[in-house]
């Protein structure tokens, strides 16, 4: 009998080994087929776009290269007039916008008047320490995405049905930055209703990447990512419900931060008229220099600042470093060599500092898109009503008929969203909640109060316009951390062999945003950060030993 049991166990073990071998082989085949598909997509799109390549002109005015923090200090101490700073950025906006189409509404005349008023105020003002504390960005120009309300300016959400709508008040975070002395100079492009991975709509058209205008800027804060990278704005306010800050920050090679859950008011963000602390969404900074992240975040969080530890010093040597190169989602494209090299050099650098770095696999990360899709159904929003400007409720079948007949007012991306809501099967609620809770538990245990996770930003740098429709699941690299509601900073790490930005995401446990920022500063110090005016960096890396 014992022999029979042993034989049965041996057979079971052999069966499991064969099964695992078969599944691994199948997985490899799927990955290789996906790689071939991606190559074919790039070849086909390249045949059309590669003859149209252009890049935004180099920056000649050194003021445009300064951080918002440095500009504020120069204005406070009267090293430069606010009027000069604002005029410089406005001139740059005019210079680059014809190529990248990032600015959709400007208030240049009003901004210069406000800057002149700042200079008059500062003439007899000597207490710069008080100004630094109460109005830390006095006189510094900023932009915000069209979907963030700003009094008197258009708030169309990229929808034809709202083409003439103007805001009667500021979004809370916009009001906070104005109170801190920031001068709004313009609003920037978005996808329709903020719900796509490219910034294109039927009102304003398409925004192009300043490094290569044939490539995407991401969404939904795509106009912000582009204008910051091109030095048309000192810093900007984005919003992020599925990577909408980090995706454009990545594609345009700048810093972007999604804060911990519930830290920023969503009133005036999109169509929201309340704070909504339970949302996956957060407002946050987009900027060229890491030193702007903490002071900017202090302004945006307002009276919730006590929940964060932004002034707490961080001893980098005491950090626990974890990293994950790929999500594991077979539907997403394989992470390419340049992206792997970027993550590898960040890991290697911090391994030298901390003497350790642990590779992990977040349980359930392969379901990132599916989980985000479920949690979007729990948001306080009605897409079918919102897409009609809340005049009625539409549906997929109706809009498909309109689209075929050429009478639809909505974008193809919005149509896909309707198809997803109406015609595709829903995610299992019990499963989604369980997997999400398990992921949170796992990460909270390993990150604790001194751990950070380095995670790939996506599969590859900025892709050709429209090719996102063929690669929708790559979006999962960003939306996972909206599901988890952890703080995340997108950190630029140079350029790839095509001159396009690469970078990584840096994640910490909730309310440890200061750890993300400390790591971002160190990576910027070590590798240069924003690189629009710099030579290619990744090309010099040794990419022979990757993960």
N, C-alpha and C positions, 0 to 999 in steps of 0.2 A: 504493500500500500504506500509506504514511504517513497519507494522508487517511482510509483505512478505519480505521486504528488510532485516529486522533483522534476520528472519528465514534463509534467504539465506546466510547472513554473518556468522551466527552460524554454518550452515552446512559446509561452506568453512573453518572456523576455526577448526571444528572437523575433517574435511578431512586432513588439514595440520598437525594436531596433530597425527592422525593415520599414515599418511605418514611418519612423522618424527620418530615415534616409530618403524615402520616397517624397515626404513633404518638403525636406530641405532641397531636394533636387527640383521639385516643382516650384519652390520659392525662387531658386536661382534662375530658372527658365523665365518666370514672370518678370523678374528684375531685368534680365537681359533684353527681353522683348520690349519692356518699357523704355530701356535705354535706347534701343533702336528706334522706337517711336519718337522719342524726344529728339534724336539726331535728325530724323526725317522732317519733323516739324521745323527745326531750326534751319535746315537746308532750304525748305520751301519758302519760309518767311524771309530768309536771308536773300533769296533771289529777287524779291521785291524791294526789301528795305535797305540792303547794303549799299545801294547806289545813292541813297538819300541821307547818308550819315553826315551830321553836323554836330558841333559842340559849342557850347556857350563860350564867349570870349573870356580871356584871362582878366583877372582883377588888377587894376592899376592904382586904385585909391587904397592906401594902407588902412584907412579908417574902417573899411568894409571887412577887413580881416580880423578885427578885434572882437572879443567876446562881448556880450551885452553887459556883463559885470564891469569889464574894463572901460567900455564906453561911458557907463554911468559914473565911474570914478573920474574919468577925464572931464566930464561935464560938470560934476559937483565941484571939482577943484579948479574949474575955469581954464583947463588946458586946451579945451576946444568948446566952441559954442554948440548948443543943442541944435540951433538952426543949421549949422554946417553939417552935423551928423545926419539929421533928417534929410536934408537936401541931397547928401551923398547917396543915401540908400534909395531915395526916389529916382535919382538919375540912373542908378544901376537897374532898378525895376524897369524903367523905360527902355534901357539898353537891351535887356535880355528877354523881355516879355513877348516881343514879336516872334521869337524863336520857340519859347517853351510854353507860352499861353498859360501861365500860372495865375496871374492877377486877373480877377473877373470884375472887380469894382475897386476904384481908388478914391482916396480922399486926400490927395496931395496938398491942395491949397489949404484946407483946414489944418492939416498936420504941420505945415510950415508956420502957420499962425500960432499954433499951440507951442511950437518949439521956440518961437520968438518970445512968447510970454514967459517961458521957462528962463530964458536968458535974462530978461528984465528982472524977474524975481531973484535970480542969483547974484545980481550986481552988488547988492548990499547984504548978502547972506554969507556969514563966516562959519556957522556951526555945521560943518559937513557931516560930523558923526551923527547928529540928530536926523539929518536928511537921509543918510545911509540906512538908518533904522526904520524911519517912517515911510520914505519914498525911495526905496533902493534902486529903482530903475528910472529915475527922473530924467526925462528928455530922450529916452532911448526908443527908437522906432520899432514897432512890432506889427505882425500880420496875424490874421486868424482865418480859419477855413470858412467858406460861405455859409455853412450850416450852423455856425456859432453866432448867435444873435449879437448885433451891434447896433445901437440906436441910430436910426435914420438910414441904415444901409440895407441893401437887398438881402432877403432871406428866402430864396426861391427853393432851396434844397435841390437845385438842378432840375426842377420840374417845370414843364411848359405851363401847367395849370397854376403855378405860383409866380409867373414871370414878373409881375409887378409888385409883389408883396415886399413891404419894408418893415423892419423891426421898430417897435416903439420904445424898446428898452434894451439894455445890455444883458447878455448871459452873465450869470453870477461871476464866473471866472474872468470874463472880459472886464467886468466892472472892477474886480480885484486888481487886475493889472493896470488899469487906468488910474486907480487910486494910488498904486505904487509908483506912479509917474510915467508909465509907458505911454507912448503916443502911437495910436493906431494909424497906419498909413494905407492899408488895403485889405481886401478879403480875397481868398484864393479858391481855386477850383476843386470840385469834389465829384464823385459819381452820384447818380440820381439816388436820392434818399440815403446817401452814405453807404449803400449796400452793394459794393462791388470792389474788386481788387485793382481796378484801373480808374483814374480820375477823368471820366468822360461822360458827357450828358448832352441832351438835345438843345440845351440853351447856350452853353459856353464852349462846346466842343471838347477837344482832347488836350490834356497837358502832356508835355514831352520832357524826357529826362535831360538835364543840362549836360551830362557826360556824353550822351549820344541820343539825339532826338528821335531815333527810331525805336527807343526802348521805353518801357513803362516807368511811371513814377510811383506806382502802387496806389492804394486807396485805403481809407477814404480821405486822409489828409494829404493827398498827393500833391496838390498845389503848394502846400506848406513845405513839404520835403524838398520840392524843386526850387522854390524861391529862396529857402535858407541855404541850400547847397550852392546856389548861384550868387549868393551874397546880396540879394535884393532886400533882405530883412535881417535885423539883428537876432531876433528870436521869435517864436510863434507858439500859439496855443492850438494844440490838436485835440482830438478825442479818439477813444479806442474801445470798441466793443468786440473786435475780433482781429486785432493787429493794426488798427487804423492809424496809430501813431508809429508803431515799430516797423511796419512794412514800408511806408514811404521813407522813414529814416534810414532803413537798410538800403533800399534801392537808390537813394540819393546820397548815401555816404555821410550822414550826420547822426547826432545823438537824438534818441527819442525815449521817453520814459512813461510807462503806464504805472501809476502809483498803486499802493495797496487798496483793497476794496473799501468803498464808502468814503474815500478821503476827499473827493472833489464833488462839488455840487454839479448836477446835470441840468439845473434849471437854465433854459435858453440854449441847451445843446441839442441840435436837431429840432424835433417838434415837442420836446419835453417842456412842461411848464412847472415841474416840481423838482425837488432834490433827488429823489429815487436812490436812496442809499443801498438798496438790495440789488441793483443792476450789475451786470458784468462790465458795464461801460465805466470809463473814467476819462476825465480831461487830463491833459498833461503837457509837458514841455517838448518842443522840438528846437534844437539849437546846434551850432557848429562846435562849441567848446564845452567840455565836461564841467568846467568850473561854474557854468550857468545853471546846472541842474538843481542843486540844492537851494540856492537863493530864489530861483524861479518857482520851485515846488512849494517853498514856504509861502509865497504869495498866493498860489492857486488853492492851497488847502484851507486858507483862512483860519478860522477859530479852531480847526481840528488839528492844528500844529502840534499840540501836546501828545497826540497819539504816535507821532514819529520822533526819531532821534537824530535829526539831521545835523545837529551840532556835535554829536558824540564822536570822539576820535575813534578811528578804526586801526587796529594793529594788524596789518596784512599778514604778518607771520603766523598769527593765531587762527586764520581762516581755514575752514575745511573746504576743499575744492572737490566738486563733483562735475562730471561732464557726460553728455550724451550726444553722439554725432548724428544719429538718425532716429526718426520717430518710430520706425518699424511698420508704417502704413504702406502696404504694397501698392496701393493706388496712387501714392505720391511718387514723384520722380526721385531717382537716386541722387544723393548729395554729391556734387561734383568735386573734383580734386582741389580747385581753388578754395571752395568753401571748407573742405576738410582741412586744408592747410591753414586757413585762418583760425579755425578752432584749435588745431594742434599747436600753433605758435602761442596762443593765449594760455592753453593748458600747460605747455612747457615752461612758459615764463612764470606762472604762479606755482608750478611745482618746484622751481628753484627757490622761490620765496618761502613757501610753506612746507617744503620737503615731502609733500604727498599730493596725489590727485587720484580720485577714484572714478572709474568708469561705471555708469549705472544704466539701468533701463527702467524708466518709470512704468509701473504696471498699468497697462491701458493706454499708453501714449499712441499706440497704433490705431486707436479709435478717436483721435483728437477731433476730426471733422464731424463724426457722428455725434459725439458728446456735445460739441458746440451747437450743432443743429438742434439737438433736443433742448438745450438750455435757452436757446433763442426763443423757443415757444413759451418760455416762462417769463420773458421780458414783458413789461407793461407797454405793449405796442400792438397796433393792428395794421399790418402792412397793406392789406387789401383796401382799407379805408384811406390810409396815409397816401398811397400812390395816386389817389384821386383828389388829393387835398381835402380829404374828409367830406367830400360832397356826396359820396355814395360808397358802396363796396363792390369792387370788381372781382373777377375770377379768371382763372387761367384760360378756360375755354373761350370766354368772350374776348380776351386780349389776344389769343392766338388768331382768332378770326380777323380781328382788326389788323394784326401784324401782317397777315397774309394779304389782306386787301390794301395795305398801305395807308390805313387810317389811324394807326395806333400813335399815341402821344408819348409812350414810354419807351425806354431803351430795351435792348435785347437782354441785358443783365437783369433788369426788373422783371421781364417776362419769365426768365429762368427761375427767379424767386417765386413767382406765382405758381409756376409749374411744380416746383418743389413743395409748396404748401398744399396745393390742391390735388395733385395727381400721383405723388410718390408716397410710399408707405411711411408711417411715422416711426420714430425710434421708441423702443420700449422704455417706459418711464422708470420702472423698478430697476431694470438693468443699468440705465444711465446714471441714476442716483447712486447705485451701489458702486459702480466703477469709479465715479467721481470721488466718492468718499474714500475709497481705498487709495486712490492716487494722492489725495490730500494727506491722509494719514501717513503714507509712506514718505512723502516729501517733508512733512512737518517733523518726523522723527529723525531723518538724516540731516536736515538743514539746521534745525534748532535755531539758536540765536547767533551762531557764528559760521554758518555754512552758506556757500553760494554754488549755484549750478550754472555751468556753461552749456548752452544748448544751441544747436544750429539755427540760423535765422530762417533758412528755407533751403531748397535744393540747389539753386544756382542764382547768380546775380541777375540784374534787370533783364527781363526777356522782351522780345519783340511785342509791339502793340498787338492786341487782339489774341495773341497766342495763349493768354490765360484761360480762354474758353476751352482749350484742349488740355489744361493742367489744373483743374479746379481744386484738387486735393492737396496741392503744395501749400495751400493756405493754412492747413492744419498745424504747421510749425508755429504760427503766431496765435491762433485762436485757443490753443490748449490752455494758455495761461490766463485767458479771460474766464474760461471755465473754472479754473482753480482759484482765480481772484488773487494771485500772488503778484507782488511788485516785480516789474521786469524793465531792464534798460537795454535798449539796442545800442551796441557799441561798434563804430566803424573801425575797420582794421586794414585800411589801405585799398588798393585796386588790384583787379585780376589782370591776366594777360591781355584782355580786351580793353583795359582801361576803365572797367566798371567796378563800383564799390563792392567790397565784401565786408563781413562783420559777423558778430555773434550776439546772442541774447544772454544777459546775465540776470539770474533769478535768485531771489532770497525769500525767506519765510515772511508771512504778513507782518507789516509794520517795521520791517528791517530794510526799508528802502535805502537807508544810509550805507548799507553794505554794497548794494548794487552800484551806488554812486562812487564809493571809494574804489571799487574795482574798475569802474569806467575811467576814473581819473588816472589810475596806474597804467591801464592799457593804453590810454592816450599818451601818457608820458613815454612809455616804452616803444610805441609803434606809430605815433604821429596823429592818430585820430582822423578827423576830417581831412581829405586829401585832394580836394578839387584843384588846388594849385600846385600839387606835388607830383613827382614822377611816379610811375607804377612801382608798387611795393611787393606784391605777392610774387612777381616773377623771380625775385631774388631768393625766395624760400626754397628749402629742400623739401620737395613734396614726394620724395621717394618712399619715406616711411610715414604712412598715414595710419588711420585707425584700422 
